[in-house]
Amino acid sequence: MLQKLRSLRRLEAVDRRRALTAMVTLLKVSWSLRLLGLARTREHLRRGSASPQKPLHSDVEALVTAWEWAVRLAARNVPCRARCLEQSLSLWYLLRRRGVETSLRIGVRKSSTKTLQAHAWVELEGRPINDRPDIAKSYAAFEGPLPSTAEVR
């Protein structure tokens, strides 16, 4: 872990701040999912990131690329395992805080062994930004907001 922190020093100051912010966000999201569940975590993040009317950065693509990189870097360096849901929620939140409106997508599929698999990713204007471009062909994504566990019977 110490070596990982030392490697952060080699980054430019703006990238280092972005990576550290992504790490802290990933850890918070991970704990929140464990304690509160998906619906309450997502609502908490939504309230904490009231999106301004327009992006705070003129080059949205550069902003998206920079934060997607930071979340990927953070996921490799946090002490807990950051799965696709933690990474996607973190990226969605971090971009929303900067005025970039994205969609959190969650999809399911049956594996070859007939088990149900779930996957999460973030889309910008219908295009996946933290996954391969054709990910929606592999998973049946839920449309609209997901129901809370209490609503499913």
DOTI-556247 format. One record per residue (C-alpha): residue in three letters; y, z, x. Coordinates in pm, 1 decimal. Layout:
<node><rest>ALA</rest><y>Y</y><z>Z</z><x>X</x></node>
...
This chain:
<node><rest>MET</rest><y>0.0</y><z>0.0</z><x>0.0</x></node>
<node><rest>LEU</rest><y>234.7</y><z>84.7</z><x>284.8</x></node>
<node><rest>GLN</rest><y>176.4</y><z>-256.6</z><x>438.9</x></node>
<node><rest>LYS</rest><y>256.9</y><z>-421.7</z><x>105.8</x></node>
<node><rest>LEU</rest><y>585.4</y><z>-232.5</z><x>85.8</x></node>
<node><rest>ARG</rest><y>670.0</y><z>-335.5</z><x>442.3</x></node>
<node><rest>SER</rest><y>614.2</y><z>-699.5</z><x>352.6</x></node>
<node><rest>LEU</rest><y>881.0</y><z>-664.9</z><x>82.1</x></node>
<node><rest>ARG</rest><y>1136.9</y><z>-597.7</z><x>355.9</x></node>
<node><rest>ARG</rest><y>1092.3</y><z>-955.2</z><x>477.7</x></node>
<node><rest>LEU</rest><y>1220.4</y><z>-1092.5</z><x>148.2</x></node>
<node><rest>GLU</rest><y>1582.6</y><z>-1181.4</z><x>85.4</x></node>
<node><rest>ALA</rest><y>1770.1</y><z>-896.4</z><x>-85.3</x></node>
<node><rest>VAL</rest><y>1785.8</y><z>-1070.0</z><x>-425.5</x></node>
<node><rest>ASP</rest><y>1412.0</y><z>-1149.8</z><x>-416.6</x></node>
<node><rest>ARG</rest><y>1329.6</y><z>-795.5</z><x>-305.7</x></node>
<node><rest>ARG</rest><y>1528.6</y><z>-648.1</z><x>-596.3</x></node>
<node><rest>ARG</rest><y>1364.3</y><z>-891.0</z><x>-837.6</x></node>
<node><rest>ALA</rest><y>1014.2</y><z>-806.2</z><x>-706.7</x></node>
<node><rest>LEU</rest><y>1076.3</y><z>-431.9</z><x>-726.3</x></node>
<node><rest>THR</rest><y>1215.5</y><z>-466.1</z><x>-1079.4</x></node>
<node><rest>ALA</rest><y>906.2</y><z>-663.2</z><x>-1178.7</x></node>
<node><rest>MET</rest><y>677.8</y><z>-398.8</z><x>-1025.4</x></node>
<node><rest>VAL</rest><y>845.9</y><z>-115.2</z><x>-1212.3</x></node>
<node><rest>THR</rest><y>839.3</y><z>-316.4</z><x>-1534.5</x></node>
<node><rest>LEU</rest><y>469.3</y><z>-397.7</z><x>-1493.4</x></node>
<node><rest>LEU</rest><y>386.0</y><z>-31.1</z><x>-1440.6</x></node>
<node><rest>LYS</rest><y>590.8</y><z>75.5</z><x>-1744.0</x></node>
<node><rest>VAL</rest><y>432.9</y><z>-193.2</z><x>-1962.7</x></node>
<node><rest>SER</rest><y>84.1</y><z>-102.2</z><x>-1844.0</x></node>
<node><rest>TRP</rest><y>132.4</y><z>265.3</z><x>-1929.1</x></node>
<node><rest>SER</rest><y>300.7</y><z>186.0</z><x>-2257.8</x></node>
<node><rest>LEU</rest><y>10.8</y><z>-34.9</z><x>-2367.4</x></node>
<node><rest>ARG</rest><y>-232.7</y><z>243.9</z><x>-2290.6</x></node>
<node><rest>LEU</rest><y>-27.9</y><z>511.1</z><x>-2467.5</x></node>
<node><rest>LEU</rest><y>133.1</y><z>322.3</z><x>-2756.1</x></node>
<node><rest>GLY</rest><y>-71.0</y><z>5.1</z><x>-2805.2</x></node>
<node><rest>LEU</rest><y>46.9</y><z>-354.6</z><x>-2824.7</x></node>
<node><rest>ALA</rest><y>255.5</y><z>-350.4</z><x>-3143.3</x></node>
<node><rest>ARG</rest><y>461.7</y><z>-43.4</z><x>-3051.7</x></node>
<node><rest>THR</rest><y>501.7</y><z>-154.6</z><x>-2688.2</x></node>
<node><rest>ARG</rest><y>623.6</y><z>-497.7</z><x>-2793.7</x></node>
<node><rest>GLU</rest><y>867.6</y><z>-348.4</z><x>-3044.4</x></node>
<node><rest>HIS</rest><y>996.7</y><z>-102.6</z><x>-2785.2</x></node>
<node><rest>LEU</rest><y>1051.0</y><z>-387.3</z><x>-2537.5</x></node>
<node><rest>ARG</rest><y>1217.3</y><z>-602.6</z><x>-2802.6</x></node>
<node><rest>ARG</rest><y>1463.9</y><z>-324.6</z><x>-2891.6</x></node>
<node><rest>GLY</rest><y>1533.3</y><z>-257.1</z><x>-2523.1</x></node>
<node><rest>SER</rest><y>1620.5</y><z>-617.6</z><x>-2453.7</x></node>
<node><rest>ALA</rest><y>1855.0</y><z>-733.1</z><x>-2725.5</x></node>
<node><rest>SER</rest><y>1895.9</y><z>-1090.6</z><x>-2613.3</x></node>
<node><rest>PRO</rest><y>2251.7</y><z>-1218.6</z><x>-2570.0</x></node>
<node><rest>GLN</rest><y>2347.3</y><z>-1542.2</z><x>-2741.8</x></node>
<node><rest>LYS</rest><y>2323.0</y><z>-1747.4</z><x>-2423.8</x></node>
<node><rest>PRO</rest><y>2149.7</y><z>-1704.8</z><x>-2087.5</x></node>
<node><rest>LEU</rest><y>2330.0</y><z>-1500.9</z><x>-1826.1</x></node>
<node><rest>HIS</rest><y>2242.2</y><z>-1767.5</z><x>-1569.0</x></node>
<node><rest>SER</rest><y>2343.7</y><z>-2132.5</z><x>-1598.4</x></node>
<node><rest>ASP</rest><y>2020.3</y><z>-2271.4</z><x>-1448.8</x></node>
<node><rest>VAL</rest><y>1754.7</y><z>-2145.0</z><x>-1689.8</x></node>
<node><rest>GLU</rest><y>1469.2</y><z>-2324.1</z><x>-1511.9</x></node>
<node><rest>ALA</rest><y>1557.1</y><z>-2158.5</z><x>-1179.5</x></node>
<node><rest>LEU</rest><y>1582.8</y><z>-1820.3</z><x>-1350.4</x></node>
<node><rest>VAL</rest><y>1244.7</y><z>-1865.0</z><x>-1520.2</x></node>
<node><rest>THR</rest><y>1080.7</y><z>-1976.5</z><x>-1194.7</x></node>
<node><rest>ALA</rest><y>1226.6</y><z>-1682.7</z><x>-1000.6</x></node>
<node><rest>TRP</rest><y>1112.2</y><z>-1420.2</z><x>-1251.7</x></node>
<node><rest>GLU</rest><y>770.0</y><z>-1578.8</z><x>-1298.3</x></node>
<node><rest>TRP</rest><y>726.6</y><z>-1561.5</z><x>-919.2</x></node>
<node><rest>ALA</rest><y>842.1</y><z>-1198.1</z><x>-912.5</x></node>
<node><rest>VAL</rest><y>596.3</y><z>-1093.4</z><x>-1184.5</x></node>
<node><rest>ARG</rest><y>308.3</y><z>-1274.5</z><x>-1008.0</x></node>
<node><rest>LEU</rest><y>401.7</y><z>-1103.8</z><x>-679.4</x></node>
<node><rest>ALA</rest><y>428.6</y><z>-766.7</z><x>-852.2</x></node>
<node><rest>ALA</rest><y>89.8</y><z>-811.7</z><x>-1022.6</x></node>
<node><rest>ARG</rest><y>-74.3</y><z>-854.9</z><x>-682.9</x></node>
<node><rest>ASN</rest><y>96.3</y><z>-547.0</z><x>-540.6</x></node>
<node><rest>VAL</rest><y>98.0</y><z>-275.7</z><x>-806.2</x></node>
<node><rest>PRO</rest><y>-167.8</y><z>-5.8</z><x>-773.6</x></node>
<node><rest>CYS</rest><y>-314.5</y><z>-75.5</z><x>-1119.1</x></node>
<node><rest>ARG</rest><y>-470.8</y><z>-398.8</z><x>-1237.4</x></node>
<node><rest>ALA</rest><y>-208.7</y><z>-606.7</z><x>-1415.0</x></node>
<node><rest>ARG</rest><y>-388.1</y><z>-834.6</z><x>-1657.4</x></node>
<node><rest>CYS</rest><y>-244.0</y><z>-1133.2</z><x>-1839.0</x></node>
<node><rest>LEU</rest><y>-110.2</y><z>-917.7</z><x>-2123.7</x></node>
<node><rest>GLU</rest><y>82.6</y><z>-682.5</z><x>-1893.6</x></node>
<node><rest>GLN</rest><y>216.1</y><z>-974.8</z><x>-1691.1</x></node>
<node><rest>SER</rest><y>316.2</y><z>-1177.8</z><x>-1995.7</x></node>
<node><rest>LEU</rest><y>484.2</y><z>-887.0</z><x>-2173.7</x></node>
<node><rest>SER</rest><y>674.2</y><z>-803.5</z><x>-1853.6</x></node>
<node><rest>LEU</rest><y>788.8</y><z>-1162.5</z><x>-1799.4</x></node>
<node><rest>TRP</rest><y>886.7</y><z>-1199.7</z><x>-2165.8</x></node>
<node><rest>TYR</rest><y>1091.2</y><z>-877.5</z><x>-2145.2</x></node>
<node><rest>LEU</rest><y>1256.6</y><z>-955.2</z><x>-1809.1</x></node>
<node><rest>LEU</rest><y>1364.0</y><z>-1302.1</z><x>-1922.5</x></node>
<node><rest>ARG</rest><y>1482.0</y><z>-1174.5</z><x>-2260.2</x></node>
<node><rest>ARG</rest><y>1701.1</y><z>-918.1</z><x>-2081.7</x></node>
<node><rest>ARG</rest><y>1864.8</y><z>-1208.7</z><x>-1903.4</x></node>
<node><rest>GLY</rest><y>1930.0</y><z>-1408.1</z><x>-2219.1</x></node>
<node><rest>VAL</rest><y>1634.0</y><z>-1646.6</z><x>-2197.3</x></node>
<node><rest>GLU</rest><y>1454.3</y><z>-1660.1</z><x>-2530.6</x></node>
<node><rest>THR</rest><y>1081.3</y><z>-1711.9</z><x>-2477.5</x></node>
<node><rest>SER</rest><y>771.3</y><z>-1660.9</z><x>-2688.9</x></node>
<node><rest>LEU</rest><y>484.8</y><z>-1428.8</z><x>-2609.2</x></node>
<node><rest>ARG</rest><y>163.2</y><z>-1608.1</z><x>-2704.2</x></node>
<node><rest>ILE</rest><y>-176.8</y><z>-1447.7</z><x>-2750.5</x></node>
<node><rest>GLY</rest><y>-484.1</y><z>-1656.5</z><x>-2810.9</x></node>
<node><rest>VAL</rest><y>-858.6</y><z>-1612.8</z><x>-2847.5</x></node>
<node><rest>ARG</rest><y>-1170.6</y><z>-1818.3</z><x>-2784.1</x></node>
<node><rest>LYS</rest><y>-1546.9</y><z>-1778.6</z><x>-2777.8</x></node>
<node><rest>SER</rest><y>-1700.9</y><z>-1791.2</z><x>-2432.8</x></node>
<node><rest>SER</rest><y>-2021.0</y><z>-1976.8</z><x>-2350.6</x></node>
<node><rest>THR</rest><y>-2204.9</y><z>-1646.2</z><x>-2405.5</x></node>
<node><rest>LYS</rest><y>-2050.3</y><z>-1619.1</z><x>-2755.2</x></node>
<node><rest>THR</rest><y>-1824.6</y><z>-1326.8</z><x>-2664.1</x></node>
<node><rest>LEU</rest><y>-1465.3</y><z>-1320.7</z><x>-2782.3</x></node>
<node><rest>GLN</rest><y>-1206.6</y><z>-1361.4</z><x>-2506.7</x></node>
<node><rest>ALA</rest><y>-833.0</y><z>-1307.9</z><x>-2540.8</x></node>
<node><rest>HIS</rest><y>-550.4</y><z>-1434.2</z><x>-2322.1</x></node>
<node><rest>ALA</rest><y>-171.5</y><z>-1393.7</z><x>-2316.3</x></node>
<node><rest>TRP</rest><y>98.9</y><z>-1619.7</z><x>-2178.8</x></node>
<node><rest>VAL</rest><y>471.0</y><z>-1686.4</z><x>-2217.2</x></node>
<node><rest>GLU</rest><y>622.5</y><z>-2009.7</z><x>-2345.6</x></node>
<node><rest>LEU</rest><y>970.6</y><z>-2151.3</z><x>-2308.1</x></node>
<node><rest>GLU</rest><y>1046.0</y><z>-2412.5</z><x>-2574.1</x></node>
<node><rest>GLY</rest><y>673.5</y><z>-2456.4</z><x>-2640.1</x></node>
<node><rest>ARG</rest><y>582.5</y><z>-2495.7</z><x>-2271.1</x></node>
<node><rest>PRO</rest><y>372.9</y><z>-2231.8</z><x>-2090.2</x></node>
<node><rest>ILE</rest><y>564.3</y><z>-2088.3</z><x>-1794.8</x></node>
<node><rest>ASN</rest><y>317.3</y><z>-1841.5</z><x>-1645.6</x></node>
<node><rest>ASP</rest><y>-2.5</y><z>-2036.9</z><x>-1697.7</x></node>
<node><rest>ARG</rest><y>-137.6</y><z>-2387.9</z><x>-1674.3</x></node>
<node><rest>PRO</rest><y>29.6</y><z>-2646.4</z><x>-1900.3</x></node>
<node><rest>ASP</rest><y>-279.1</y><z>-2700.0</z><x>-2120.1</x></node>
<node><rest>ILE</rest><y>-363.9</y><z>-2331.8</z><x>-2179.5</x></node>
<node><rest>ALA</rest><y>-304.0</y><z>-2364.1</z><x>-2556.2</x></node>
<node><rest>LYS</rest><y>-590.7</y><z>-2615.8</z><x>-2571.5</x></node>
<node><rest>SER</rest><y>-831.9</y><z>-2351.7</z><x>-2438.2</x></node>
<node><rest>TYR</rest><y>-726.1</y><z>-2066.6</z><x>-2668.9</x></node>
<node><rest>ALA</rest><y>-645.4</y><z>-2058.0</z><x>-3038.3</x></node>
<node><rest>ALA</rest><y>-304.3</y><z>-1892.4</z><x>-3035.2</x></node>
<node><rest>PHE</rest><y>-191.8</y><z>-1663.7</z><x>-3315.9</x></node>
<node><rest>GLU</rest><y>105.9</y><z>-1795.6</z><x>-3508.6</x></node>
<node><rest>GLY</rest><y>394.6</y><z>-1560.2</z><x>-3575.0</x></node>
<node><rest>PRO</rest><y>396.2</y><z>-1185.7</z><x>-3511.5</x></node>
<node><rest>LEU</rest><y>63.5</y><z>-1012.5</z><x>-3470.8</x></node>
<node><rest>PRO</rest><y>-22.3</y><z>-755.5</z><x>-3737.5</x></node>
<node><rest>SER</rest><y>-44.6</y><z>-395.0</z><x>-3630.2</x></node>
<node><rest>THR</rest><y>-387.0</y><z>-234.1</z><x>-3615.6</x></node>
<node><rest>ALA</rest><y>-305.5</y><z>-28.6</z><x>-3925.2</x></node>
<node><rest>GLU</rest><y>-249.9</y><z>-349.1</z><x>-4127.0</x></node>
<node><rest>VAL</rest><y>-588.9</y><z>-497.6</z><x>-4033.6</x></node>
<node><rest>ARG</rest><y>-877.6</y><z>-373.5</z><x>-4250.3</x></node>
